[in-house]
Amino acid sequence: HISYVNGHYVRHARARVHIEDRGFQFADGVYEVFAIRRGRVLDAERHFERLTRSLAALRIPAPMSRAALQMVFAELIRRNNSPANGVLYLQITRGVAPRTHAFPPRAVPTLVATVNSLRPVDPEVLRAGVSVISLPDIRWRRPDIKSVSLLPNVLAKQQALEAGAYEAWLLDDSGMVTEGTASNAWIVTADGDLVTRPADMSILNGITRLVVLELAHRSNIRTVERPFSLAEAKAAKEAFLTGTTSLVKPVIRIDGATIGDGRMGTITAALQAAYLERLEDEE
Ligand code: PMP
């Protein structure tokens, strides 16, 4: 198992950054999670665009070009035996400097990457769906930046798991759903409209979200990007969530209330099938 740390391919067990890395002390950094299929990262361009936005928002200089990053990825995947199914995690922090809040004048960004193979998502879970609970969204006001500051997400996800649910849907101060701790949230209304929150500053604009919006458009599914409330979600005909590692998962219970007839809805099924097909076809 090999990881990448600042220009070096190292044994994973020996991969290290300094204790005064600002990622460690301030969560002063960003990350991306890429899906690996048949030894290649998927949707690299979209992830790179989002990475560029996140870095710019935090004013961290890009440590290397996209082309160079692609070469590192290819080499790292190769050195990890090119998993058929897996994830590549990339993290870039502002770098190592004596601890003080202000940006250090000459810090060199830290860049680390890991590759892990994964078992494919259980088809039974994709078919049967998952439960979610609702929790207040206590994150900072810029979840659109993919920062490594994920403590509220960690706490909410743990609370969901301890409640026997797969994910937590987070509620803003008006009781509207923002997103999940690591996924975007969707419903289908009684009229058959596909609804998801617009990608403003209140959510992370998921790559899976963008792909599913495109697939919906191509399938002539009427789509509305607007906030929806927890009450509307509980009364919805269908609900589902999306993410790079979650794929498209039906949500069949919210806070214990059954959604629709408790089984994957037709629009969810169509989008899930289209998404999985695209995964298999991706070159
Ligand atoms: N929202 C949050 C808060 C996330 O952490 C993630 C996954 N990292 C997503 C949404 C889904 O994004 P993507 O489809 O790019 O995995």
py3Dmol code that shows the C-alpha trace and the ligand (Angstrom):
import py3Dmol

protein = """\
ATOM      1  CA  HIS A   1       0.000   0.000   0.000  1.00  0.00           C
ATOM      2  CA  ILE A   2       1.637   3.193  -1.241  1.00  0.00           C
ATOM      3  CA  SER A   3       0.747   6.842  -0.567  1.00  0.00           C
ATOM      4  CA  TYR A   4       1.984  10.120  -1.978  1.00  0.00           C
ATOM      5  CA  VAL A   5       3.435  12.810   0.305  1.00  0.00           C
ATOM      6  CA  ASN A   6       4.924  16.009  -1.127  1.00  0.00           C
ATOM      7  CA  GLY A   7       6.635  14.521  -4.146  1.00  0.00           C
ATOM      8  CA  HIS A   8       7.394  11.092  -2.696  1.00  0.00           C
ATOM      9  CA  TYR A   9       5.748   7.710  -3.056  1.00  0.00           C
ATOM     10  CA  VAL A  10       6.044   6.140   0.375  1.00  0.00           C
ATOM     11  CA  ARG A  11       4.820   3.063   2.190  1.00  0.00           C
ATOM     12  CA  HIS A  12       1.414   3.970   3.583  1.00  0.00           C
ATOM     13  CA  ALA A  13       2.375   2.918   7.112  1.00  0.00           C
ATOM     14  CA  ARG A  14       5.238   5.427   6.979  1.00  0.00           C
ATOM     15  CA  ALA A  15       3.408   8.332   5.328  1.00  0.00           C
ATOM     16  CA  ARG A  16       3.816  11.427   7.562  1.00  0.00           C
ATOM     17  CA  VAL A  17       3.307  15.183   7.664  1.00  0.00           C
ATOM     18  CA  HIS A  18       4.792  17.547  10.241  1.00  0.00           C
ATOM     19  CA  ILE A  19       2.989  18.262  13.559  1.00  0.00           C
ATOM     20  CA  GLU A  20       2.881  21.941  12.622  1.00  0.00           C
ATOM     21  CA  ASP A  21       1.049  21.336   9.397  1.00  0.00           C
ATOM     22  CA  ARG A  22      -1.789  23.834   9.242  1.00  0.00           C
ATOM     23  CA  GLY A  23      -4.141  21.099   8.162  1.00  0.00           C
ATOM     24  CA  PHE A  24      -3.559  19.451  11.533  1.00  0.00           C
ATOM     25  CA  GLN A  25      -3.680  22.646  13.609  1.00  0.00           C
ATOM     26  CA  PHE A  26      -6.356  24.707  11.835  1.00  0.00           C
ATOM     27  CA  ALA A  27      -8.051  22.386   9.334  1.00  0.00           C
ATOM     28  CA  ASP A  28      -6.529  24.909   6.922  1.00  0.00           C
ATOM     29  CA  GLY A  29      -6.833  22.862   3.768  1.00  0.00           C
ATOM     30  CA  VAL A  30      -9.061  21.297   1.150  1.00  0.00           C
ATOM     31  CA  TYR A  31      -9.641  17.828  -0.234  1.00  0.00           C
ATOM     32  CA  GLU A  32     -11.215  15.858  -3.036  1.00  0.00           C
ATOM     33  CA  VAL A  33     -12.403  12.262  -3.244  1.00  0.00           C
ATOM     34  CA  PHE A  34     -12.261  10.681  -6.689  1.00  0.00           C
ATOM     35  CA  ALA A  35     -13.865   7.384  -7.616  1.00  0.00           C
ATOM     36  CA  ILE A  36     -11.505   4.852  -9.200  1.00  0.00           C
ATOM     37  CA  ARG A  37     -12.941   2.435 -11.739  1.00  0.00           C
ATOM     38  CA  ARG A  38     -10.801  -0.083 -13.574  1.00  0.00           C
ATOM     39  CA  GLY A  39      -7.674   1.722 -12.415  1.00  0.00           C
ATOM     40  CA  ARG A  40      -8.704   5.210 -13.520  1.00  0.00           C
ATOM     41  CA  VAL A  41     -10.154   8.240 -11.723  1.00  0.00           C
ATOM     42  CA  LEU A  42     -13.587   9.312 -12.915  1.00  0.00           C
ATOM     43  CA  ASP A  43     -14.786  12.832 -13.705  1.00  0.00           C
ATOM     44  CA  ALA A  44     -11.288  14.199 -13.118  1.00  0.00           C
ATOM     45  CA  GLU A  45     -12.000  17.519 -14.850  1.00  0.00           C
ATOM     46  CA  ARG A  46     -15.027  18.311 -12.695  1.00  0.00           C
ATOM     47  CA  HIS A  47     -13.148  17.418  -9.513  1.00  0.00           C
ATOM     48  CA  PHE A  48     -10.211  19.575 -10.591  1.00  0.00           C
ATOM     49  CA  GLU A  49     -12.522  22.502 -11.258  1.00  0.00           C
ATOM     50  CA  ARG A  50     -14.010  22.196  -7.783  1.00  0.00           C
ATOM     51  CA  LEU A  51     -10.533  21.809  -6.278  1.00  0.00           C
ATOM     52  CA  THR A  52      -9.393  24.982  -8.044  1.00  0.00           C
ATOM     53  CA  ARG A  53     -12.415  26.837  -6.620  1.00  0.00           C
ATOM     54  CA  SER A  54     -11.800  25.537  -3.084  1.00  0.00           C
ATOM     55  CA  LEU A  55      -8.108  26.463  -3.204  1.00  0.00           C
ATOM     56  CA  ALA A  56      -8.880  29.930  -4.564  1.00  0.00           C
ATOM     57  CA  ALA A  57     -11.509  30.515  -1.857  1.00  0.00           C
ATOM     58  CA  LEU A  58      -8.892  29.790   0.828  1.00  0.00           C
ATOM     59  CA  ARG A  59      -6.116  31.544  -1.136  1.00  0.00           C
ATOM     60  CA  ILE A  60      -3.920  28.446  -1.125  1.00  0.00           C
ATOM     61  CA  PRO A  61      -1.708  28.359  -4.232  1.00  0.00           C
ATOM     62  CA  ALA A  62      -2.126  25.260  -6.404  1.00  0.00           C
ATOM     63  CA  PRO A  63       0.952  23.125  -5.666  1.00  0.00           C
ATOM     64  CA  MET A  64       1.071  21.672  -9.168  1.00  0.00           C
ATOM     65  CA  SER A  65      -0.714  21.761 -12.507  1.00  0.00           C
ATOM     66  CA  ARG A  66      -3.673  19.534 -13.306  1.00  0.00           C
ATOM     67  CA  ALA A  67      -1.542  17.652 -15.809  1.00  0.00           C
ATOM     68  CA  ALA A  68       1.087  16.973 -13.147  1.00  0.00           C
ATOM     69  CA  LEU A  69      -1.581  15.889 -10.672  1.00  0.00           C
ATOM     70  CA  GLN A  70      -2.996  13.497 -13.255  1.00  0.00           C
ATOM     71  CA  MET A  71       0.461  11.957 -13.634  1.00  0.00           C
ATOM     72  CA  VAL A  72       0.802  11.558  -9.870  1.00  0.00           C
ATOM     73  CA  PHE A  73      -2.633   9.947  -9.740  1.00  0.00           C
ATOM     74  CA  ALA A  74      -1.823   7.500 -12.534  1.00  0.00           C
ATOM     75  CA  GLU A  75       1.469   6.531 -10.887  1.00  0.00           C
ATOM     76  CA  LEU A  76      -0.105   6.207  -7.422  1.00  0.00           C
ATOM     77  CA  ILE A  77      -2.927   4.047  -8.765  1.00  0.00           C
ATOM     78  CA  ARG A  78      -0.404   1.900 -10.647  1.00  0.00           C
ATOM     79  CA  ARG A  79       1.699   1.428  -7.510  1.00  0.00           C
ATOM     80  CA  ASN A  80      -1.442   0.287  -5.682  1.00  0.00           C
ATOM     81  CA  ASN A  81      -2.147  -2.420  -8.258  1.00  0.00           C
ATOM     82  CA  SER A  82      -4.746  -0.399 -10.169  1.00  0.00           C
ATOM     83  CA  PRO A  83      -7.867  -1.272  -8.186  1.00  0.00           C
ATOM     84  CA  ALA A  84     -10.968  -2.103 -10.225  1.00  0.00           C
ATOM     85  CA  ASN A  85     -13.052  -0.204  -7.702  1.00  0.00           C
ATOM     86  CA  GLY A  86     -11.738   2.276  -5.193  1.00  0.00           C
ATOM     87  CA  VAL A  87     -11.171   5.856  -4.124  1.00  0.00           C
ATOM     88  CA  LEU A  88      -8.371   8.347  -4.433  1.00  0.00           C
ATOM     89  CA  TYR A  89      -8.196  10.887  -1.606  1.00  0.00           C
ATOM     90  CA  LEU A  90      -6.324  14.136  -2.242  1.00  0.00           C
ATOM     91  CA  GLN A  91      -5.611  16.719   0.452  1.00  0.00           C
ATOM     92  CA  ILE A  92      -3.848  20.043   0.088  1.00  0.00           C
ATOM     93  CA  THR A  93      -3.126  22.240   3.110  1.00  0.00           C
ATOM     94  CA  ARG A  94      -1.534  25.650   3.446  1.00  0.00           C
ATOM     95  CA  GLY A  95       1.613  23.925   4.679  1.00  0.00           C
ATOM     96  CA  VAL A  96       3.882  23.789   7.711  1.00  0.00           C
ATOM     97  CA  ALA A  97       4.647  26.880   9.790  1.00  0.00           C
ATOM     98  CA  PRO A  98       4.959  27.926  13.455  1.00  0.00           C
ATOM     99  CA  ARG A  99       1.431  28.124  14.816  1.00  0.00           C
ATOM    100  CA  THR A 100      -0.225  31.509  14.404  1.00  0.00           C
ATOM    101  CA  HIS A 101      -3.602  32.218  12.823  1.00  0.00           C
ATOM    102  CA  ALA A 102      -2.502  34.574  10.042  1.00  0.00           C
ATOM    103  CA  PHE A 103      -1.225  33.081   6.782  1.00  0.00           C
ATOM    104  CA  PRO A 104       2.491  32.300   7.054  1.00  0.00           C
ATOM    105  CA  PRO A 105       4.455  34.388   4.541  1.00  0.00           C
ATOM    106  CA  ARG A 106       6.307  31.548   2.840  1.00  0.00           C
ATOM    107  CA  ALA A 107       4.543  28.277   3.594  1.00  0.00           C
ATOM    108  CA  VAL A 108       4.770  25.621   0.902  1.00  0.00           C
ATOM    109  CA  PRO A 109       1.445  23.759   0.503  1.00  0.00           C
ATOM    110  CA  THR A 110       1.343  20.156   1.660  1.00  0.00           C
ATOM    111  CA  LEU A 111      -0.043  17.692  -0.871  1.00  0.00           C
ATOM    112  CA  VAL A 112      -0.912  14.141   0.091  1.00  0.00           C
ATOM    113  CA  ALA A 113      -2.829  11.463  -1.758  1.00  0.00           C
ATOM    114  CA  THR A 114      -3.956   7.954  -0.858  1.00  0.00           C
ATOM    115  CA  VAL A 115      -5.541   5.171  -2.869  1.00  0.00           C
ATOM    116  CA  ASN A 116      -7.814   2.551  -1.359  1.00  0.00           C
ATOM    117  CA  SER A 117      -9.632  -0.263  -3.063  1.00  0.00           C
ATOM    118  CA  LEU A 118     -13.267  -0.677  -2.105  1.00  0.00           C
ATOM    119  CA  ARG A 119     -15.804  -3.397  -2.421  1.00  0.00           C
ATOM    120  CA  PRO A 120     -18.499  -2.286  -4.855  1.00  0.00           C
ATOM    121  CA  VAL A 121     -21.584  -0.823  -3.153  1.00  0.00           C
ATOM    122  CA  ASP A 122     -23.916  -3.626  -2.048  1.00  0.00           C
ATOM    123  CA  PRO A 123     -26.573  -3.978  -4.786  1.00  0.00           C
ATOM    124  CA  GLU A 124     -29.099  -4.869  -2.096  1.00  0.00           C
ATOM    125  CA  VAL A 125     -28.567  -1.468  -0.413  1.00  0.00           C
ATOM    126  CA  LEU A 126     -28.890   0.263  -3.778  1.00  0.00           C
ATOM    127  CA  ARG A 127     -32.194  -1.530  -4.298  1.00  0.00           C
ATOM    128  CA  ALA A 128     -33.665  -1.417  -0.787  1.00  0.00           C
ATOM    129  CA  GLY A 129     -32.484   2.053   0.198  1.00  0.00           C
ATOM    130  CA  VAL A 130     -31.415   3.644   3.463  1.00  0.00           C
ATOM    131  CA  SER A 131     -32.798   5.627   6.391  1.00  0.00           C
ATOM    132  CA  VAL A 132     -31.796   9.164   7.264  1.00  0.00           C
ATOM    133  CA  ILE A 133     -32.370  11.319  10.326  1.00  0.00           C
ATOM    134  CA  SER A 134     -32.562  15.116  10.404  1.00  0.00           C
ATOM    135  CA  LEU A 135     -30.214  17.238  12.475  1.00  0.00           C
ATOM    136  CA  PRO A 136     -29.490  20.959  12.650  1.00  0.00           C
ATOM    137  CA  ASP A 137     -26.844  22.129  10.189  1.00  0.00           C
ATOM    138  CA  ILE A 138     -24.274  23.593  12.588  1.00  0.00           C
ATOM    139  CA  ARG A 139     -21.502  23.959   9.968  1.00  0.00           C
ATOM    140  CA  TRP A 140     -19.881  27.242   9.030  1.00  0.00           C
ATOM    141  CA  ARG A 141     -21.537  29.294   6.293  1.00  0.00           C
ATOM    142  CA  ARG A 142     -19.265  28.120   3.457  1.00  0.00           C
ATOM    143  CA  PRO A 143     -19.911  24.401   3.001  1.00  0.00           C
ATOM    144  CA  ASP A 144     -19.519  25.060  -0.735  1.00  0.00           C
ATOM    145  CA  ILE A 145     -15.760  25.040  -0.093  1.00  0.00           C
ATOM    146  CA  LYS A 146     -14.514  21.457   0.193  1.00  0.00           C
ATOM    147  CA  SER A 147     -12.475  22.202   3.301  1.00  0.00           C
ATOM    148  CA  VAL A 148     -11.118  19.491   5.628  1.00  0.00           C
ATOM    149  CA  SER A 149     -12.916  21.207   8.509  1.00  0.00           C
ATOM    150  CA  LEU A 150     -15.505  18.431   8.853  1.00  0.00           C
ATOM    151  CA  LEU A 151     -16.163  18.145  12.586  1.00  0.00           C
ATOM    152  CA  PRO A 152     -19.906  18.956  12.349  1.00  0.00           C
ATOM    153  CA  ASN A 153     -20.204  16.399   9.528  1.00  0.00           C
ATOM    154  CA  VAL A 154     -18.346  13.800  11.597  1.00  0.00           C
ATOM    155  CA  LEU A 155     -20.584  14.341  14.647  1.00  0.00           C
ATOM    156  CA  ALA A 156     -23.796  14.267  12.604  1.00  0.00           C
ATOM    157  CA  LYS A 157     -22.777  11.134  10.703  1.00  0.00           C
ATOM    158  CA  GLN A 158     -21.913   9.364  13.948  1.00  0.00           C
ATOM    159  CA  GLN A 159     -25.261  10.373  15.447  1.00  0.00           C
ATOM    160  CA  ALA A 160     -27.006   9.001  12.357  1.00  0.00           C
ATOM    161  CA  LEU A 161     -25.183   5.682  12.605  1.00  0.00           C
ATOM    162  CA  GLU A 162     -25.970   5.418  16.320  1.00  0.00           C
ATOM    163  CA  ALA A 163     -29.648   6.009  15.459  1.00  0.00           C
ATOM    164  CA  GLY A 164     -29.486   3.116  12.992  1.00  0.00           C
ATOM    165  CA  ALA A 165     -29.542   5.454   9.975  1.00  0.00           C
ATOM    166  CA  TYR A 166     -27.119   5.743   7.075  1.00  0.00           C
ATOM    167  CA  GLU A 167     -26.968   9.518   6.812  1.00  0.00           C
ATOM    168  CA  ALA A 168     -28.104  12.745   8.468  1.00  0.00           C
ATOM    169  CA  TRP A 169     -29.938  15.401   6.461  1.00  0.00           C
ATOM    170  CA  LEU A 170     -28.962  18.781   7.812  1.00  0.00           C
ATOM    171  CA  LEU A 171     -31.493  21.566   8.374  1.00  0.00           C
ATOM    172  CA  ASP A 172     -30.832  25.270   8.051  1.00  0.00           C
ATOM    173  CA  ASP A 173     -32.398  27.796  10.472  1.00  0.00           C
ATOM    174  CA  SER A 174     -35.608  27.839   8.415  1.00  0.00           C
ATOM    175  CA  GLY A 175     -36.047  24.066   8.599  1.00  0.00           C
ATOM    176  CA  MET A 176     -34.983  23.587   4.989  1.00  0.00           C
ATOM    177  CA  VAL A 177     -32.744  20.644   4.118  1.00  0.00           C
ATOM    178  CA  THR A 178     -29.270  21.697   3.039  1.00  0.00           C
ATOM    179  CA  GLU A 179     -27.611  18.323   2.313  1.00  0.00           C
ATOM    180  CA  GLY A 180     -26.244  15.208   3.984  1.00  0.00           C
ATOM    181  CA  THR A 181     -22.970  14.987   5.907  1.00  0.00           C
ATOM    182  CA  ALA A 182     -21.273  13.502   2.841  1.00  0.00           C
ATOM    183  CA  SER A 183     -23.967  13.492   0.170  1.00  0.00           C
ATOM    184  CA  ASN A 184     -26.525  15.703  -1.556  1.00  0.00           C
ATOM    185  CA  ALA A 185     -30.256  15.406  -0.846  1.00  0.00           C
ATOM    186  CA  TRP A 186     -33.088  14.998  -3.371  1.00  0.00           C
ATOM    187  CA  ILE A 187     -36.846  14.474  -3.372  1.00  0.00           C
ATOM    188  CA  VAL A 188     -39.516  13.801  -5.970  1.00  0.00           C
ATOM    189  CA  THR A 189     -42.795  15.665  -5.364  1.00  0.00           C
ATOM    190  CA  ALA A 190     -46.314  14.317  -5.862  1.00  0.00           C
ATOM    191  CA  ASP A 191     -46.284  16.136  -9.239  1.00  0.00           C
ATOM    192  CA  GLY A 192     -43.190  14.195 -10.270  1.00  0.00           C
ATOM    193  CA  ASP A 193     -40.800  17.132 -10.025  1.00  0.00           C
ATOM    194  CA  LEU A 194     -37.227  16.265  -9.118  1.00  0.00           C
ATOM    195  CA  VAL A 195     -36.115  18.764  -6.460  1.00  0.00           C
ATOM    196  CA  THR A 196     -32.676  19.484  -5.054  1.00  0.00           C
ATOM    197  CA  ARG A 197     -31.253  22.528  -3.333  1.00  0.00           C
ATOM    198  CA  PRO A 198     -29.487  25.018  -5.610  1.00  0.00           C
ATOM    199  CA  ALA A 199     -25.703  24.983  -5.346  1.00  0.00           C
ATOM    200  CA  ASP A 200     -25.316  28.259  -3.477  1.00  0.00           C
ATOM    201  CA  MET A 201     -22.944  28.723  -0.539  1.00  0.00           C
ATOM    202  CA  SER A 202     -25.044  26.456   1.715  1.00  0.00           C
ATOM    203  CA  ILE A 203     -24.086  23.106   0.158  1.00  0.00           C
ATOM    204  CA  LEU A 204     -21.205  21.349  -1.478  1.00  0.00           C
ATOM    205  CA  ASN A 205     -21.939  21.099  -5.173  1.00  0.00           C
ATOM    206  CA  GLY A 206     -21.456  17.352  -5.528  1.00  0.00           C
ATOM    207  CA  ILE A 207     -19.968  15.986  -8.712  1.00  0.00           C
ATOM    208  CA  THR A 208     -22.548  13.199  -8.490  1.00  0.00           C
ATOM    209  CA  ARG A 209     -25.200  15.915  -8.098  1.00  0.00           C
ATOM    210  CA  LEU A 210     -24.045  17.552 -11.336  1.00  0.00           C
ATOM    211  CA  VAL A 211     -23.993  14.241 -13.189  1.00  0.00           C
ATOM    212  CA  VAL A 212     -27.476  13.292 -11.924  1.00  0.00           C
ATOM    213  CA  LEU A 213     -28.829  16.719 -12.971  1.00  0.00           C
ATOM    214  CA  GLU A 214     -27.470  16.031 -16.467  1.00  0.00           C
ATOM    215  CA  LEU A 215     -28.929  12.518 -16.529  1.00  0.00           C
ATOM    216  CA  ALA A 216     -32.307  13.876 -15.396  1.00  0.00           C
ATOM    217  CA  HIS A 217     -32.206  16.494 -18.126  1.00  0.00           C
ATOM    218  CA  ARG A 218     -31.375  13.863 -20.736  1.00  0.00           C
ATOM    219  CA  SER A 219     -34.258  11.675 -19.504  1.00  0.00           C
ATOM    220  CA  ASN A 220     -36.691  14.637 -19.681  1.00  0.00           C
ATOM    221  CA  ILE A 221     -37.311  14.509 -15.939  1.00  0.00           C
ATOM    222  CA  ARG A 222     -38.599  17.893 -14.801  1.00  0.00           C
ATOM    223  CA  THR A 223     -36.032  19.299 -12.393  1.00  0.00           C
ATOM    224  CA  VAL A 224     -36.331  22.200  -9.988  1.00  0.00           C
ATOM    225  CA  GLU A 225     -33.362  23.525  -8.050  1.00  0.00           C
ATOM    226  CA  ARG A 226     -34.930  25.017  -4.932  1.00  0.00           C
ATOM    227  CA  PRO A 227     -34.743  24.477  -1.185  1.00  0.00           C
ATOM    228  CA  PHE A 228     -37.213  21.989   0.298  1.00  0.00           C
ATOM    229  CA  SER A 229     -38.298  21.623   3.913  1.00  0.00           C
ATOM    230  CA  LEU A 230     -38.059  18.590   6.160  1.00  0.00           C
ATOM    231  CA  ALA A 231     -41.879  18.381   6.156  1.00  0.00           C
ATOM    232  CA  GLU A 232     -41.927  18.390   2.349  1.00  0.00           C
ATOM    233  CA  ALA A 233     -39.270  15.675   2.263  1.00  0.00           C
ATOM    234  CA  LYS A 234     -41.252  13.466   4.646  1.00  0.00           C
ATOM    235  CA  ALA A 235     -44.358  13.885   2.476  1.00  0.00           C
ATOM    236  CA  ALA A 236     -42.440  13.366  -0.783  1.00  0.00           C
ATOM    237  CA  LYS A 237     -43.186  10.579  -3.233  1.00  0.00           C
ATOM    238  CA  GLU A 238     -39.511   9.623  -3.446  1.00  0.00           C
ATOM    239  CA  ALA A 239     -36.252  10.668  -1.850  1.00  0.00           C
ATOM    240  CA  PHE A 240     -32.655   9.784  -2.507  1.00  0.00           C
ATOM    241  CA  LEU A 241     -29.105  10.900  -1.875  1.00  0.00           C
ATOM    242  CA  THR A 242     -26.037  11.156  -4.094  1.00  0.00           C
ATOM    243  CA  GLY A 243     -22.281  11.089  -3.617  1.00  0.00           C
ATOM    244  CA  THR A 244     -19.103   9.715  -5.143  1.00  0.00           C
ATOM    245  CA  THR A 245     -18.990   6.771  -2.738  1.00  0.00           C
ATOM    246  CA  SER A 246     -22.750   6.551  -2.017  1.00  0.00           C
ATOM    247  CA  LEU A 247     -23.714   6.605  -5.722  1.00  0.00           C
ATOM    248  CA  VAL A 248     -27.515   7.080  -5.985  1.00  0.00           C
ATOM    249  CA  LYS A 249     -29.187   5.596  -2.896  1.00  0.00           C
ATOM    250  CA  PRO A 250     -32.935   5.576  -2.281  1.00  0.00           C
ATOM    251  CA  VAL A 251     -33.961   7.172   1.012  1.00  0.00           C
ATOM    252  CA  ILE A 252     -36.898   5.198   2.335  1.00  0.00           C
ATOM    253  CA  ARG A 253     -37.229   6.661   5.850  1.00  0.00           C
ATOM    254  CA  ILE A 254     -36.666  10.126   7.286  1.00  0.00           C
ATOM    255  CA  ASP A 255     -36.794  10.374  11.097  1.00  0.00           C
ATOM    256  CA  GLY A 256     -38.691   7.098  11.060  1.00  0.00           C
ATOM    257  CA  ALA A 257     -41.378   8.321   8.626  1.00  0.00           C
ATOM    258  CA  THR A 258     -41.729   6.119   5.545  1.00  0.00           C
ATOM    259  CA  ILE A 259     -41.232   7.859   2.199  1.00  0.00           C
ATOM    260  CA  GLY A 260     -43.744   6.886  -0.478  1.00  0.00           C
ATOM    261  CA  ASP A 261     -44.498   3.189  -0.188  1.00  0.00           C
ATOM    262  CA  GLY A 262     -41.129   2.511   1.443  1.00  0.00           C
ATOM    263  CA  ARG A 263     -39.548   1.227  -1.730  1.00  0.00           C
ATOM    264  CA  MET A 264     -37.314   2.833  -4.339  1.00  0.00           C
ATOM    265  CA  GLY A 265     -39.418   5.153  -6.535  1.00  0.00           C
ATOM    266  CA  THR A 266     -39.494   5.059 -10.321  1.00  0.00           C
ATOM    267  CA  ILE A 267     -37.579   8.295 -10.905  1.00  0.00           C
ATOM    268  CA  THR A 268     -34.943   7.286  -8.361  1.00  0.00           C
ATOM    269  CA  ALA A 269     -34.671   3.895 -10.056  1.00  0.00           C
ATOM    270  CA  ALA A 270     -34.282   5.476 -13.500  1.00  0.00           C
ATOM    271  CA  LEU A 271     -31.581   7.884 -12.317  1.00  0.00           C
ATOM    272  CA  GLN A 272     -29.766   5.176 -10.365  1.00  0.00           C
ATOM    273  CA  ALA A 273     -29.751   2.899 -13.404  1.00  0.00           C
ATOM    274  CA  ALA A 274     -28.517   5.712 -15.655  1.00  0.00           C
ATOM    275  CA  TYR A 275     -25.807   6.593 -13.137  1.00  0.00           C
ATOM    276  CA  LEU A 276     -24.601   2.993 -12.771  1.00  0.00           C
ATOM    277  CA  GLU A 277     -24.608   2.540 -16.532  1.00  0.00           C
ATOM    278  CA  ARG A 278     -22.489   5.650 -16.930  1.00  0.00           C
ATOM    279  CA  LEU A 279     -20.045   4.286 -14.318  1.00  0.00           C
ATOM    280  CA  GLU A 280     -19.646   1.091 -16.298  1.00  0.00           C
ATOM    281  CA  ASP A 281     -19.278   2.884 -19.642  1.00  0.00           C
ATOM    282  CA  GLU A 282     -16.837   5.527 -18.440  1.00  0.00           C
ATOM    283  CA  GLU A 283     -13.652   5.405 -20.458  1.00  0.00           C
TER     284      GLU A 283
END
"""
ligand_1 = """\
16
PMP
N -22.006 17.114 0.331
C -21.003 16.912 1.203
C -20.987 17.691 2.481
C -19.988 15.983 0.900
O -18.970 15.789 1.752
C -20.053 15.249 -0.302
C -19.037 14.195 -0.661
N -17.740 14.524 -0.403
C -21.112 15.488 -1.182
C -22.072 16.432 -0.833
C -21.221 14.769 -2.485
O -20.239 15.220 -3.375
P -19.668 14.284 -4.537
O -20.854 13.886 -5.353
O -18.730 15.164 -5.270
O -19.024 13.123 -3.872
"""
view = py3Dmol.view(width=600, height=400)
view.addModel(protein, "pdb")
view.setStyle({"model": 0}, {"cartoon": {"style": "trace"}})
view.addModel(ligand_1, "xyz")
view.setStyle({"model": 1}, {"stick": {}})
view.zoomTo()
view.show()
